[in-house]
Amino acid sequence: MDEPIVIENLSKYYNHFLALDNLSLKVKQNENIGLLGPNGAGKSTTLKILCGLIRSSSGRVIINGQNVAEKPEQALSNIGAIVETPEFYPFLTPEETLKYLGRLRGMQTVTLKNRIVEVITLVGLEKWITVKIEKFSRGMKQRLALAQTLLHDPPILILDEPGLGLDPRGVVEFREILEDVGKDKTVFFASHQLTEVTQICSQVAVIDHGKLMVYSNIAELEKQYNSLENAYLELTGGVS
Amino acid sequence: MIEFEKLRVVIGYEFLKHIRRRRLYVILALTLFTEVAVLILLPALQGGYPDNVMAMAAILTVGPALAAIGAVFFSGDAIAGEFESKTGYILFTNPVKRTTLVIGKYISSTAAVTLLITFGYSIVAISLLSIYGSIPIETLESYGMALLYGGSVISITFFFSALSKGGMGATVITLVFLMVISPIVDTVLMLTDTPHWFMLSTAGDSIATVYGGYELFIEGFVPLEHIDRLPFELENPDTSLTSLAMAIYLVTGFIFSIIFGNRRQLV
């Protein structure tokens, strides 16, 4: 699939409020794209539609050739996602949680067992694997969220502020993990952290008031506006 | 992976949720406490147990009936909780139909309620055997009615859970519906001599009245001649009609909870 994420004329109304205005984007395979925009620009709304959590008012989203609205299960089988600040069942341990999610995804017992150890080690939760999540901090839950995202080794990652709640060391570790796993995956990544986006992504899409302001290569934007920060500020109505 | 396999996975983990949470044990303890209270207070205040085993069996159904109502407490957040506590952001991004999730949650709640009701009836059976040396066959019918009542309570709770913003809201609305609205409407219909078999409170009464009607139930506490002083006639519920009513609540509540659960968005 050359373009695993295709967004066509996507609009979303919340009652009378237009959150997304005719957004169109095509993301190429193994491309890491950062979705930037001020608060309320429509980033989370876009990601939620991509993950089938909300329905669009018009337009469509195609994930690996599957229309999310028409065949959500087939589309979702290709993605791993962190949307907003997810929560987990507090009465389960990370191991039980990942086993539950892996089994829902049809993973075989032996493969799943090995993979749980791999992803838990990757996010640094190996000492907490059998501790109930009710004892976890925000940052630990965020690490577990990343683990469940990578569990089934999906070709597409959809991430909404994945570094939220992490301490500085956690942010750096997260970035390194994403840089590493993102090499052979398509990553759609919403963030306010321009540095983070620069390090993980090669492309950015800037949206404001639900509209796509620019979709370009980061290097080209930096060349045109002197820096990504300047580009962001100008495109979203700020002062550069 | 076929949806049936996913359903099995959902049922297993949802049941684990009920086992791990305190509410199940609180309701179990309340059921036990209620039965023990009846077994201690009745002879203490009346000088002994009723002569009729059927009257005692009817009185003891208060425990299992309480267990059935207790279903509200661990079904209220079944659907609403996924939205309120944001666990839906993890669960709903998996390739599993919402319908499968709701059905799985429903089945696991039903299994937990069955456990509670069975526990209640085990106490009833042991108590009757100890006191009277026999268990009336009607206990089995009462057990069936209690299970049906529990199932309909879960369906109604799921319905409100699919509509409510939070689990607590769904629990409170369902309790108000079951304990306030339904009995009030039921009483008004009864006083005006209007059919009321379709009210869930009447259906709930049939769990105890299968033993011989309201008269027999009251006989355990009050001399029967006092019943004549009531301002209305005690009409015993028709078990077949109340079973039909409960089945209707069960099916419609369940279907609507699936419909509204599917339509709901994680905004």
Contacts between the chains, C-beta under 8 A, distances in Angstrom:
chain1	res1	chain2	res2	distance
A	14	B	267	7.0
A	48	B	266	6.6
A	48	B	267	7.7
A	51	B	92	7.6
A	51	B	93	4.8
A	52	B	92	7.2
A	52	B	93	7.4
A	53	B	88	7.5
A	53	B	89	7.2
A	53	B	92	5.8
A	53	B	93	7.0
A	53	B	265	6.7
A	53	B	266	4.1
A	54	B	265	4.2
A	54	B	266	6.3
A	54	B	267	6.0
A	55	B	265	6.3
A	72	B	95	7.6
A	73	B	95	4.1
A	73	B	96	6.8
A	73	B	97	6.5
A	74	B	95	7.1
A	76	B	93	6.2
A	76	B	94	6.4
A	76	B	95	4.3
A	77	B	95	4.2
A	79	B	93	7.2
A	81	B	93	4.5
A	82	B	89	7.9
A	83	B	89	4.8
A	83	B	93	6.7
A	84	B	86	6.8
A	84	B	89	5.8
A	85	B	86	6.8
A	85	B	89	8.0
A	86	B	86	5.9
A	86	B	87	7.4
A	86	B	89	3.9
A	86	B	90	4.8
A	87	B	85	5.3
A	87	B	86	4.3
A	87	B	87	5.0
A	87	B	89	7.3
A	87	B	90	7.4
A	88	B	87	6.5
A	88	B	90	6.3
A	89	B	17	6.4
A	89	B	87	6.1
A	91	B	16	7.9
A	91	B	17	6.1
A	91	B	20	3.9
A	91	B	21	6.2
A	92	B	13	7.7
A	92	B	16	7.6
A	92	B	17	7.9
A	92	B	20	7.7
A	96	B	13	7.8
A	96	B	16	7.7
A	100	B	9	6.9
A	100	B	13	4.8
A	101	B	90	7.1
A	101	B	94	6.1
A	103	B	9	4.6
A	104	B	6	5.7
A	104	B	9	5.7
A	104	B	10	7.5
A	104	B	94	4.8
A	104	B	95	7.5
A	104	B	96	5.2
A	105	B	1	7.7
A	105	B	94	6.2
A	105	B	95	6.5
A	106	B	1	3.2
A	106	B	5	7.5
A	106	B	6	7.9
A	145	B	90	7.2
A	148	B	90	6.4
